[in-house]
Amino acid sequence: ADPVPPQELQKQAEMMEFEISLKALSVLRFITDQVESLPLSALTRMLNTHNLPCLLVELVEHCPWSCWETGKLKKFENGTWHVVPPEDQVKMTKLDGQVWLALLNLLLSPECQHKYRFDGFNKSQLLKLRAFLTDVLIDQLPNLVEMQRFLSYLAVTEPAPPKKDLILEQVPIIRDHILKKNSGKWEAIAKHQVKHAFSPTEEELKFQARRWAQTYSLDMMEALAPDKPRCRVCGVEAAKRCSRCRNEWYCTRACQVQHWQKHKPACNLMA
């Protein structure tokens, strides 16, 4: 058999990549159907790391499965390109529907609205969708009425910035490396942790307390506090603090002396 020309192989590779991308779009739409039950890390990646809403807007704008060729509209459906007759040119394809449904799931979900950053750029991108929400399109997918209302509201409001969550995410490649490196050592690791992490000596406790004292500046933390310090004994506004540990506040020397026996163990530990 004659060898396949490189140009033909390149064309086949591009077509294969295109078809895989379209199948991935269907998978993405299915994932957005389950948005309420997605882990926080997955939802954050979708909305903020990869900014899927804006990526979907790009698909609506440029529609890679539709093109004009020699004055005729062609669309990619069921694995092939075919010419669309004039009476069907405004008809929504399955791929169009996948994109719009994914946008509906992401933008109208309360969970997503609380997590997504509706900043200037994202807002301007999303508002481009209004030009595509024609009566003909909404007749084919009536749920888009809710999208139209949401965009009208978005155009005249400034949504609150999303709450910043602390996300601890397990990275598979790091997890696999740790498991492989420590295979057969877990019992020894557990014994080491019990001895050194969960049964610290008095010297280790003092060392840890000093590290915390150096890490967290009390002066800075108190400057950020909304209320002025109060006396540890009587509760009135205090201006004096323990000179050793600098952790307890007192209004007078008498209150400090009165509290010393209770404060002494902690003071010795932190000083």
Buried (B, 14 or more C-beta within 10 A) or exposed (E): EEEEEEEEEEEEEEEEEEEEEBEEBEEBBEBBEEBEEBEBBEBBBBBBEEBBBBBBBEBBEEBEBBEEEEEEBBBBBEEEEEEBEEEEEEEBBEBBEBBBBBBBBBBBBEBBBEBBBBEEEBBEBBBBBBEBBEEEBBEBBEEBEEBBEBBEEBEEEEBEEBEEEEEEEEEEEEEEEEEEEEEEEEEEEEEEEEEEEEEEEEEEEBEEBEEEBEEEEEEEEBEEEEEEBBBBBBEEEBEBBBEEBBBBBBBBEEBBEBBEEEBEEBBEBBB
